[in-house]
Amino acid sequence: MSSPDLTPHPAWLPDAAFAALLTRTVAVLGEGPCLDTVRAELAGAPSESVADAQLVVARADAAAIAGLNDLPDAPIDGHVTVRTADRVLIIGRTDADALRGFYALVRDEATARLTGEPLPHGTRISVAAEPLRMLDHWDNIDVHPWMGQVERGYAGGSIFYDAGNIRSDLGRVRAYARLIANCGINAVAINNVNVHAREARLLTDDLHEVVRIAEMFRAYGIRTFLSVSFGSPMMLGGLSTNDPLEGTVADWWSATTADVYAAISDFGGFLVKADSEGQPGPFAYGRTHADGANMIAQALRPHGGTVLWRAFVYNHSQDWQDRSTDRARAAHDHFAPLDGSFAENVILQIKHGPLDFQVREPLSPVLAAMPNTRLALELQVTQEYTGHQKHVCYLAPAWSEYLRFRMDGERSVADIVAGSDGARGGITAVSNIGADMFWTGHPLAQANLYAFGRLSWDPMAEPIALLDEWIALTFAAASEAQLPRIRSALHAMMDESWLRYEAYTAPLGVGFMVSAQNHYGPGIDDYEYSKWGTYHFADRDGVGVDRSVATGTGYAGQYPSPWREIYESAQTCPDELLLFFHHVPYEHALHSGKTVIQHIYDSRQEAVQQLDAVDEAWDSLADLIGTTALTSKYDERMRELLAEQRRNAVEWRDQVRTYFFRKSGVPDPAGHVIY
């Protein structure tokens, strides 16, 4: 499954998605690399004058020169679409805006074909809700001895690097840029946040190679970022210190950053992981994270660059016997006191939950604690804890829930990170692609990448509607009779897949019952006596972590009202987060009416049984295999992974139920098999 393929799957941009547009007469107005991309996309269409063309894509200034008047002003980071009975106008303030407007047209027309709903005439203005819409790649140049080419990657090798070097052929990078531009992404960090010695040299010796990658992304309106080590002055510059308040350190960063911008004028900036899991940082010098971030920000400021500073800072050598130390508290403890002390071009990048991308966590309280700091929400498209892209797990419903969540009872997370008055942030995520033929290992995992981009543009978009968009584009070659069948089958497989995955893995928000070796499959006690601070404290009487203020670690008190009160009590805490916030007896009654132990027994059984319907849905498409709608390779990959999902889900079910029976001694009155 991991071998590269020279002819990758087209994902959601097959030729068929553009076929109808290529039958129209077109005019493309204006200059810029992104408008050159539009011209390339429409190369097969007949050209026509602006007055007579059926499709016009233009930069706003060029549209005005051409006499296209009485149009709304093109917004910043958005586009205008004007549709009449015989033509469509796409206007963008910049060439990148115009390109995104063109790709929105491709999406809209494909979706209209799927749903049968005609596109209305009139004017529509679309503006991105989140200024920063970024994908982070945890790609290594050298193959790491235990993390591999792509850390937490499940789709083959890197599209950027191979055998210790930057790839000579960057065709896959260009194809990738096209895919993510289509769904709204405008920034990419191209290397692992755990910056090793080889990758560190991208900042200096290998900068000319970064130039080549940036050229690929520039044509699609995407800015390139580098993950850099806080230890770069010593590692690369031969300095004796990395102290952020030392003048020679600041001078090194300023000179090095100037060299980057001399080579890549539209470079985005740096992504930094510091004082985290062994990465160097300002704590070594008695400095704060604001000191460290601001020093690098100063080097970037003259060039318009940004520092993304990760808030993933915690003690990764915790004593498991010490119940007073709580990893969940760490980000808030470290960063909330620093609110207002970060430079204006620093964005604090905050994981959505306080631990580590678990299938169910509460939202990080840091998101509500720093109103005077630019923030970015960090998600994970790669399925580190949600099935390694071997399980069907459509994550858009989870992300939508996070983005709509009202942290202070009023503002949504999406609004908080979007910011205002120039101090704006956005949404980032760890990408899930690799050199695999299907880009994402599991073909259906492509939908997660697509949906992330679309939610970063419009956080209030409905996940089920986004899945329709992805289906309409990906299977555009299907006939009018085939497409509704594919739509029905994929919704049956994917709509509830996140909740289904949750239901056969770790229960009620307790998290971290995965294998410690690779985070795949059950390892219920693998982390229980480890240094990582991710415990469930199951014993003969009960399970869960007491994070209340009254009797526990006090973590619940880091939230604003009303959530601090809701989470404080086991009686008001939502069932799905109960074991994250409370250690309760096995006979504790949930709001559902079931006891904790009965929920554990029943939910795993029901979730595995639901896989029957998943298999049946895919089997219903058997007669389409080998047609233009579904290739035999697609079907072969799907069947391989559906079988693996069932095998692994059964193992989860059996291990979790057996573990808790042996801990609690409570029999299952429903008679489910327990070993």
DRENROLUM-460556 format. One record per residue (C-alpha): x, y negated, z negated. Coordinates in Angstrom, 1 decimal. Each point is the difference from the previous one (the first is absolute). Example, Ala and Ser with C-alpha at 12.3 -4.5 7.8 and 13.67 -1.06 7.14 Angstrom:
REM DRENROLUM-460556
      xx      yy      zz
    12.3     4.5    -7.8
     1.4    -3.4     0.7
REM end
This chain:
REM DRENROLUM-460556
      xx      yy      zz
     0.0     0.0     0.0
     2.9    -2.4    -0.5
     1.8     0.2     3.3
     0.0    -3.2     2.2
    -2.0     0.0     3.2
     1.0    -2.1     3.0
    -3.7    -0.5     1.0
    -1.8    -0.9    -3.3
    -3.7     0.1    -0.4
    -1.4    -3.4     1.0
    -1.9    -0.3    -3.3
    -2.7    -2.7     0.2
     1.4    -1.6     3.2
    -0.5     2.6     2.7
    -0.3    -1.3     3.6
    -3.7     0.8     0.0
    -0.5    -2.8    -2.6
     1.2    -2.6     2.5
    -1.6     1.5     3.2
    -3.1    -2.1     0.0
     1.9    -3.3    -0.5
     2.3     0.9     3.0
    -3.0    -0.1     2.3
    -0.5    -3.7    -0.7
     1.7    -3.0     1.6
     2.3    -1.6    -2.6
     2.0    -3.2    -0.7
     2.6    -0.3    -2.7
     1.1    -3.5    -0.9
     2.9    -1.2    -2.0
     3.6     1.0    -0.8
     1.5     2.2    -2.7
     1.0     3.6    -0.5
    -3.4     1.1    -1.3
    -1.7    -1.4     3.1
     2.5     1.9     2.1
    -1.3     3.0    -1.9
    -3.5    -0.8     0.9
     1.0    -0.3     3.7
     1.7     3.4    -0.2
    -3.2     1.5    -1.6
    -2.1    -1.4     2.9
     2.5     0.7     2.7
    -2.4     2.3     1.9
    -2.8    -2.6     0.1
    -0.5    -2.4     2.9
     1.1    -3.6    -0.7
    -2.4    -2.9     0.6
    -0.1    -3.8    -0.6
    -1.1    -1.2    -3.4
    -3.3    -1.3     1.3
    -1.0     3.4     1.5
     1.8     2.6    -2.2
    -2.3     2.3    -1.9
     2.5     0.3    -2.9
     2.2    -2.9    -1.1
     2.6     0.3    -2.8
     1.7    -3.2    -0.8
     2.0    -2.0    -2.5
    -2.0    -3.0    -1.1
     2.3    -2.6     1.5
     0.0     1.7     3.4
    -3.7     0.4    -0.1
    -0.4    -3.7    -0.4
     2.3    -0.8     2.8
    -1.9     2.4     2.2
    -3.2    -1.9    -0.7
    -1.6     2.5    -2.4
    -1.7    -2.7    -2.1
    -2.9    -0.1    -2.5
     1.5     3.0    -1.9
     0.4     0.2    -3.8
     3.4    -0.7    -1.4
     2.1     3.1    -0.1
     0.6     0.9    -3.7
     3.3     0.6    -1.7
     0.7     3.8     0.0
    -3.2     0.8     1.9
    -1.7    -0.2     3.4
    -3.1    -1.2     1.8
    -2.1     2.3     2.2
    -2.5    -1.5     2.3
    -2.3     2.5     1.8
    -2.5    -0.8     2.7
    -1.8     2.2     2.5
     2.8     0.0     2.5
     3.2    -0.8    -1.9
     2.0     0.2    -3.2
     2.4    -2.6    -1.3
     2.6     0.8    -2.6
     1.8    -3.1    -1.5
     2.8     0.1    -2.6
     1.9    -2.9    -1.5
     3.3     1.9     0.6
     0.9     2.8     2.4
    -0.1     2.5    -2.8
    -3.6    -1.2    -0.9
    -1.0     0.5     3.6
     1.4     3.5     0.1
    -1.9     1.0    -3.2
    -3.1    -1.5     1.6
     0.5     2.2     3.1
     0.5     3.1    -2.1
    -3.2    -0.9    -2.0
    -1.8     0.0     3.4
     1.3     3.4     0.8
    -1.3     1.2    -3.4
    -3.4    -1.7     0.3
    -0.7     1.5     3.4
     1.0     3.5    -1.0
    -2.2    -0.2    -3.1
    -2.9    -1.3     1.9
     0.2     3.0     2.3
     0.0     2.3    -3.0
    -2.9    -1.6    -1.9
    -2.0    -0.9     3.1
    -0.4    -3.6    -1.4
     0.6    -2.7     2.6
     2.5    -2.7    -0.9
    -1.9    -3.3    -0.5
     0.5    -3.1     2.1
     1.3    -3.1    -1.7
     3.1    -1.2    -1.9
     1.7     1.9    -2.7
     3.0    -1.2    -2.1
     2.0     2.6    -1.8
     2.6    -1.0    -2.6
     2.3     2.2    -2.1
    -1.0     0.1    -3.6
     3.5     1.0    -1.2
     3.0    -2.1     1.3
     2.5     2.8    -0.5
    -1.0     3.4     1.5
     3.1     2.1    -0.4
     1.2     3.6     0.3
     3.1     1.2    -1.9
     2.0     2.8     1.3
     1.9     2.2    -2.4
     2.3     1.2     2.8
     3.7     0.9    -0.6
     2.7    -0.3     2.6
     1.9     3.0    -1.5
    -2.1     3.0    -0.9
    -0.2    -0.1    -3.8
     0.9     3.3    -1.7
    -3.4     0.4    -1.6
    -2.2    -2.7     1.4
     0.8     0.7     3.6
    -0.1    -2.5     2.9
    -3.2    -1.7    -1.2
    -0.6    -0.1    -3.7
    -3.5     1.2    -0.8
    -0.4     0.5     3.8
    -2.1     2.9     1.3
     0.1    -0.6     3.8
     3.5     1.0     1.1
     3.1    -2.2     0.3
     0.3    -3.8     0.3
    -1.0    -1.8     3.2
     2.8    -2.5    -0.8
     3.0     2.2    -1.0
     1.5     3.3     0.8
     3.1     1.9    -1.1
     1.5    -3.0    -1.9
    -0.6    -2.6     2.7
    -2.7    -2.3     1.4
    -1.7     1.8     2.9
     1.3    -1.1     3.4
    -3.5     0.5     1.5
    -2.5    -2.2    -1.9
    -2.9     1.0     2.2
    -1.9     1.5    -2.9
     0.5    -3.3    -2.0
    -1.6    -2.0     2.8
    -2.9     2.5     0.2
    -0.4    -0.3    -3.8
     0.1    -3.8     0.2
    -2.8     0.2     2.5
    -2.2     2.2    -2.2
     0.4    -2.1    -3.1
    -0.4    -3.3     1.7
    -3.4     1.3     1.3
    -1.3     0.4    -3.5
     1.4    -3.3    -1.4
     3.4     0.7    -1.5
     2.4    -3.0     0.1
     3.1     1.1    -1.9
     2.1     3.2    -0.4
     2.9     0.8    -2.3
     2.1     2.5     1.8
     2.0     1.8    -2.7
    -0.4     1.7    -3.4
    -0.4    -2.2    -3.1
     2.4     2.5    -1.7
     2.9    -1.6     1.9
     3.0     2.4     0.3
     3.5    -1.0     1.1
    -0.6     0.8     3.7
    -3.3    -1.9     0.2
     1.4    -3.0    -1.8
     2.2    -0.7     3.0
    -3.0    -0.9     2.1
     0.3    -3.4    -1.6
     3.6    -0.5     1.3
     1.9     2.5     2.2
    -3.1     1.4     1.8
    -1.9    -3.3     0.3
     0.3     0.3     3.8
    -2.0     3.1    -0.2
    -2.7    -1.7    -2.0
    -0.1    -2.6     2.8
    -1.0     2.8     2.4
    -2.8     1.2    -2.3
    -1.3    -3.6    -0.6
    -0.3    -0.4     3.8
    -2.4     2.9     0.1
    -2.2    -1.4    -2.7
     0.2    -3.6     1.3
    -1.9     0.9     3.2
    -2.9     1.0    -2.2
     0.0    -2.9    -2.5
     1.6     1.9    -2.8
     2.8    -1.4    -2.2
     2.9     2.2    -1.1
     1.0     0.3    -3.6
     2.9     1.9    -1.7
     0.0     1.7    -3.3
     3.2    -1.2    -1.7
     1.9     1.1    -3.1
     0.3    -2.5    -2.9
     3.5     1.4    -0.2
     1.0    -1.1     3.5
     2.5    -2.6    -1.0
     2.1     2.6    -1.7
    -0.8     2.9     2.4
     0.5    -2.0     3.2
     1.7    -3.2    -0.9
     2.7     1.3    -2.4
    -1.0    -2.3    -2.8
     0.5     0.9    -3.6
    -3.5    -0.7    -1.1
    -3.7    -0.2     1.2
    -0.9    -2.5    -2.7
    -2.8    -2.2     1.5
     1.2    -3.0    -1.9
     3.6     0.3     1.2
     0.7    -2.5     2.8
     2.1     2.3     2.1
    -2.9     2.5     0.1
    -2.4    -2.7     1.1
     2.5    -1.2     2.7
     0.4     3.6     1.3
    -3.8     0.4     0.4
    -0.3    -3.4     1.7
     2.8     0.7     2.5
    -1.2     3.5     0.7
    -3.6    -1.1     0.5
     1.1    -2.8     2.3
     1.7     2.6     2.2
    -3.2     2.1     0.1
    -2.0    -3.0     1.2
     2.6    -1.0     2.6
    -0.6     3.5     1.5
    -3.8     0.3    -0.6
    -1.6    -3.4    -0.1
    -3.5     1.4    -1.0
     1.4     2.3    -2.6
    -2.6     0.5    -2.8
     2.1     0.4    -3.1
     1.1     2.6    -2.6
    -1.8     2.6    -2.0
     1.7     0.8    -3.4
    -0.4     2.8    -2.4
     2.1    -0.9    -3.1
     0.5     1.5    -3.5
    -2.1     2.9     1.1
     0.8     3.7     0.2
     3.8    -0.6     0.1
     0.0    -3.0     2.3
     2.2    -2.9    -1.2
    -1.7    -3.2    -1.3
     0.2    -3.1    -2.1
    -0.5     1.8    -3.3
     3.6     1.1     0.1
     1.0    -3.7    -0.5
    -2.6    -0.9    -2.5
    -2.0    -1.9     2.7
    -3.7     0.2     0.8
    -1.6     1.2     3.2
    -0.9    -3.6     0.8
     3.7    -0.9    -0.2
     0.8     2.8     2.4
    -2.8    -0.6     2.5
     0.5    -3.8     0.0
     3.7     0.2     0.8
    -0.7     2.1     3.1
    -3.0    -2.3     0.8
     2.3    -3.0     0.0
     2.1     1.6     2.7
    -3.2     0.7     2.1
    -1.7    -3.3    -0.5
     1.8    -2.1     2.7
    -1.0     2.6     2.6
    -3.6     0.4    -1.0
     0.6     3.5    -1.4
    -1.8     1.9    -2.8
     1.1     2.3    -2.8
    -2.3     2.8    -0.8
     1.0     1.1    -3.5
    -1.5     3.3    -1.2
    -1.5     0.1    -3.5
     0.6     3.7    -0.3
     2.3    -0.3    -3.0
    -0.1     2.5    -2.9
     2.1     2.2    -2.2
     0.7     3.2     2.0
     1.8     1.7    -2.9
    -2.8     0.0    -2.5
    -0.1     2.3    -3.0
    -3.0     2.2     0.4
    -0.2     0.4    -3.8
    -0.7    -3.8    -0.3
    -3.7    -0.6     0.5
     0.3    -3.7    -0.8
     1.8    -0.7     3.3
    -2.3    -0.2     3.0
     1.2    -0.3     3.6
    -3.4    -1.4     1.0
     0.8    -3.2    -2.1
     3.4    -0.6     1.6
    -0.8    -2.3     3.0
    -2.3    -2.3    -2.0
     2.5    -0.1    -2.9
     2.9    -1.0     2.3
    -1.8    -2.3     2.4
    -3.0    -1.7    -1.5
     2.1    -2.2    -2.3
     1.8    -1.3     3.2
    -3.1    -1.3     1.7
     0.7    -3.4     1.5
     3.8     0.4    -0.1
     0.5     1.6     3.5
     1.0    -2.2     2.9
    -2.6    -0.9     2.6
     1.4     2.4     2.6
    -0.1     3.0    -2.4
    -2.9     2.5     0.3
    -0.3     2.5    -2.9
    -0.9     3.4     1.5
    -2.2     1.9    -2.4
    -1.0     3.7     0.3
    -3.8     0.4    -0.1
     0.2     2.0    -3.2
     2.2    -0.2    -3.0
     1.7     3.4     0.6
     0.8     1.2     3.5
    -2.6     0.3     2.8
    -2.1     2.7    -1.8
    -3.2     1.2     1.6
    -1.8    -1.9    -2.8
     1.4    -2.8    -2.1
    -1.5    -3.2    -1.3
     1.1    -3.2     1.8
     3.2    -1.5    -1.4
    -0.7    -2.7    -2.5
     2.9    -2.0     1.3
    -2.3    -1.0     2.9
    -2.1    -2.0    -2.4
     2.9    -1.3    -2.2
     2.0    -2.2     2.4
    -2.2    -2.8     1.5
     3.0    -2.2     0.6
     2.0     2.6     2.0
    -0.4     1.1     3.6
    -1.1     3.7    -0.1
    -0.2     2.9     2.5
    -1.9     3.2    -0.7
     2.1     3.1     0.8
    -1.8     3.1     1.3
     1.3     3.3     1.3
    -1.1     1.3     3.4
     2.4     2.9    -0.2
    -1.7     2.7    -2.0
     2.6     0.6    -2.7
    -2.6     0.9    -2.6
    -3.0     0.7     2.3
     1.0     3.0     1.9
     3.2    -0.8     2.0
    -2.0    -0.4     3.2
    -0.9     3.7    -0.2
    -3.4    -0.7    -1.6
    -2.8    -2.1     1.6
    -0.1    -3.0    -2.3
    -1.4    -3.2     1.5
     1.2    -2.7    -2.3
    -1.9    -3.0     1.2
    -2.8     0.5    -2.5
     2.5    -0.1    -2.8
     1.7    -3.1     1.3
    -3.4    -1.7     0.6
    -0.9     0.7    -3.6
     3.3    -1.6    -1.2
    -0.3    -3.1     2.2
    -3.6    -0.7    -1.0
     0.7     0.6    -3.7
    -0.7    -3.2    -2.0
     3.0    -0.1    -2.4
    -1.2    -2.9    -2.1
    -3.7     0.7     0.6
    -0.1    -2.7     2.7
     2.8     0.2     2.6
     0.7     3.1     2.0
     3.5     1.4     0.3
    -0.1    -0.9     3.7
    -0.6    -3.7    -0.9
     2.6     0.0    -2.7
     2.8     1.2     2.2
    -1.1    -2.1     3.0
     0.7    -3.0    -2.2
    -0.8    -3.6     1.0
     1.5    -3.5     0.6
     3.1     1.3     1.7
     1.0     2.4    -2.8
    -1.3     3.0     1.9
     0.9     3.7    -0.2
    -1.5     3.0     1.6
    -0.1     3.8     0.2
     2.9     2.4     0.6
     0.1     3.8     0.2
     2.5     2.8     0.5
    -0.4     1.3     3.5
    -0.8     3.6     0.9
     1.6     0.4     3.4
     3.0     1.9     1.3
     1.4     1.5     3.1
    -2.6     2.7     0.0
    -2.0     0.6     3.2
    -3.2    -1.2    -1.7
     1.8    -2.9    -1.8
    -1.5     0.9    -3.4
     0.3     3.8    -0.3
    -3.7     0.5    -0.5
    -1.8    -1.4     3.1
    -2.8    -1.4    -2.2
     2.5    -1.8    -2.2
     0.3    -2.5     2.9
    -3.3    -1.4    -1.3
     1.6    -1.0    -3.2
     2.6    -2.1     1.7
    -2.6    -1.6     2.3
    -2.3    -0.7    -2.9
     2.7    -1.6    -2.1
     0.7    -2.5     2.7
    -3.6    -0.8     0.5
    -0.6    -0.4    -3.8
     3.0    -2.3    -0.2
    -1.7    -2.2     2.6
    -3.5     0.4    -1.5
    -0.1     1.4    -3.5
    -3.8     0.0     0.0
    -0.2     2.3     3.1
    -1.9     3.2    -0.7
     2.2     3.1     0.0
    -2.6     2.1     1.9
    -0.2    -2.7     2.7
     3.8    -0.1     0.3
     0.0     3.8     0.4
    -2.5    -0.5     2.9
     2.4    -2.5     1.6
     2.9     2.5    -0.3
    -2.1     2.8     1.5
    -1.2    -2.2     2.8
     3.5    -1.0     1.0
     1.8     3.3    -0.6
    -2.5     2.1     1.9
    -0.8    -2.6     2.7
     0.6     2.7     2.6
    -3.0     2.1    -1.2
    -3.1    -0.1     2.1
    -3.3    -1.7    -1.0
    -1.2     3.4    -1.2
     3.1     1.1    -1.8
     0.7    -3.2    -2.0
    -3.0     0.2    -2.3
     0.9     3.6    -0.9
     3.5    -1.0    -0.9
    -1.2    -2.9    -2.0
    -2.4     2.2    -2.0
     2.6     2.7    -0.7
     2.7    -2.4    -1.1
    -2.3    -1.9    -2.3
    -1.1     3.3    -1.6
     3.7     0.8    -0.6
     1.3    -3.4    -1.1
    -2.6    -2.2    -1.6
     0.2     1.6    -3.4
     3.5     1.5     0.3
     1.7    -2.2    -2.6
    -2.6     0.9    -2.6
     0.2     3.6     1.0
     3.8     0.0    -0.4
    -0.3    -1.6    -3.4
    -2.5     2.6    -1.1
     2.3     3.0     0.5
     3.1    -1.7    -1.4
     0.7    -1.9    -3.3
    -3.2    -0.7    -1.8
    -1.6    -3.3    -1.2
     3.0    -2.3     0.7
     2.6     1.9    -2.0
     2.4     0.1     2.9
     3.4     1.6     0.5
    -0.9     3.7     0.0
     2.0     0.4     3.2
     3.2     2.0     0.6
     2.9    -2.0    -1.2
     2.1     1.4     2.7
    -1.8    -1.7     2.9
    -3.3    -1.3    -1.2
    -2.0     2.6     2.0
    -2.2     2.6    -1.6
    -0.7     0.6    -3.6
     2.6    -0.3    -2.7
    -2.2    -0.7    -3.0
     2.8    -0.2    -2.6
     2.8    -0.9     2.3
     0.2    -3.5    -1.3
    -1.3     0.6    -3.5
     3.4     0.2    -1.7
     2.0    -2.1     2.5
     1.6    -3.4    -0.1
    -2.4    -1.6     2.4
    -2.7    -1.1    -2.4
    -2.9     1.6     1.8
    -1.7     2.3    -2.6
    -3.5     1.4    -0.5
     0.4     1.2    -3.6
    -2.2     3.0     0.4
    -0.2     2.2    -3.1
    -2.5     2.5    -1.5
    -2.4    -2.8    -1.1
     0.0    -2.4     2.9
     1.7    -1.8     2.9
     0.8    -3.5     1.1
     2.1    -3.1    -1.0
    -1.2    -2.4    -2.7
     0.7    -3.4     1.5
    -2.5    -1.8    -2.2
     0.9    -3.1    -2.1
    -1.5     1.5    -3.1
     1.8     3.3    -0.2
     2.3     0.3     3.1
     2.6    -1.7     2.0
    -2.0    -3.2     0.4
     0.1     0.2     3.8
    -3.8    -0.7     0.3
     0.6    -3.3    -1.6
     2.1    -1.2     3.0
    -3.3    -0.4     2.0
    -2.1    -3.1     0.0
    -3.7     0.3    -1.1
    -2.2     1.8     0.7
     2.4     2.8     0.8
     2.0     0.0    -3.2
    -3.2     0.7    -1.9
    -1.3     2.5     2.5
     3.2     2.0     0.0
     0.6    -0.3    -3.8
    -2.9     2.4    -0.8
    -0.4     3.6     1.1
    -3.7    -0.7     0.0
     0.2    -2.8     2.6
     3.0     1.1     2.0
    -0.9     1.3     3.5
     0.1     3.8     0.2
     2.5    -0.1     2.9
     2.5    -1.8    -2.2
    -0.8     1.5    -3.4
     3.2     2.1    -0.4
     2.1    -2.9     1.1
    -1.1    -2.1    -2.9
    -1.1     2.5    -2.7
     1.0     3.3    -1.6
    -3.3     1.7    -0.5
    -1.2     3.5    -1.1
    -0.9     2.5     2.7
    -3.6    -0.2    -1.2
    -0.2    -3.7     0.5
    -3.2    -0.9     2.0
     0.5    -1.9     3.2
    -2.5    -2.5     1.3
    -0.9     2.7     2.5
    -1.3     2.1    -2.8
     2.7     2.7     0.3
     2.8     0.6    -2.5
     3.5    -0.7     1.1
     0.9     3.7     0.2
    -3.1     0.9     1.9
     0.7    -2.8     2.5
     3.5     1.3     0.5
    -1.3     3.5     0.6
    -2.9    -1.0     2.3
     1.5    -2.8     2.1
     2.9     2.1     1.2
    -2.3     2.8     1.1
    -2.4    -2.4     1.8
     2.9    -1.8     1.7
     1.5     3.1     1.5
    -3.4     1.2     1.1
    -0.4    -3.3     1.9
     2.9     1.1     2.2
    -2.3     2.5     1.6
    -1.9    -2.9     1.6
     3.2    -1.7     1.0
     1.1     3.2     1.9
    -3.4     0.3     1.5
     0.0    -3.6     1.3
     3.3     0.6     1.8
    -1.2     3.4     1.4
    -3.0    -1.8     1.4
     2.3    -1.7     2.5
     1.6     3.3     1.3
    -1.5    -0.3     3.5
     1.7    -3.4     0.4
     3.5     1.3    -0.5
     2.0    -0.2     3.1
    -2.0    -2.9     1.4
     1.1    -3.6     0.3
    -1.8    -0.5    -3.4
     2.1     2.4    -2.0
     3.2     1.7     1.1
     1.0     3.5    -1.1
     3.0    -1.5    -1.8
    -2.3    -2.2    -2.1
    -2.1     3.0    -0.8
     3.0     2.1    -0.9
     1.3    -2.6    -2.5
    -3.5    -0.5    -1.5
    -0.5     3.7    -0.6
     3.4     0.5    -1.5
    -0.5    -2.8    -2.5
    -3.7     0.8    -0.8
     1.2     3.5    -1.0
     2.8    -1.5    -2.1
    -2.4    -2.4    -1.7
    -2.3     2.9    -1.0
     2.9     2.1    -1.3
     1.4    -2.9    -2.1
    -3.5    -1.1    -1.2
    -0.7     3.5    -1.3
     3.3     0.0    -1.8
    -0.9    -3.3    -1.6
    -3.4     1.2    -1.0
     1.3     3.2    -1.6
     3.0    -1.5    -1.8
    -1.9    -3.0    -1.4
    -2.9     2.1    -1.3
     2.2     2.8    -1.4
     2.3    -2.6    -1.7
    -2.9    -1.7    -1.8
    -1.6     3.3    -1.0
     3.2     1.2    -1.5
     0.5    -3.4    -1.8
    -3.6    -0.4    -1.3
    -1.2     3.5    -0.4
    -3.4    -1.2     1.3
    -1.6     2.5     2.3
    -1.8    -1.0     3.2
    -3.7     0.8    -0.3
    -0.3    -0.3     3.7
     2.2     3.1     0.4
     2.6    -1.5     2.3
     3.0     2.2     0.5
     2.8    -0.9    -2.4
     3.3     1.8    -0.2
REM end
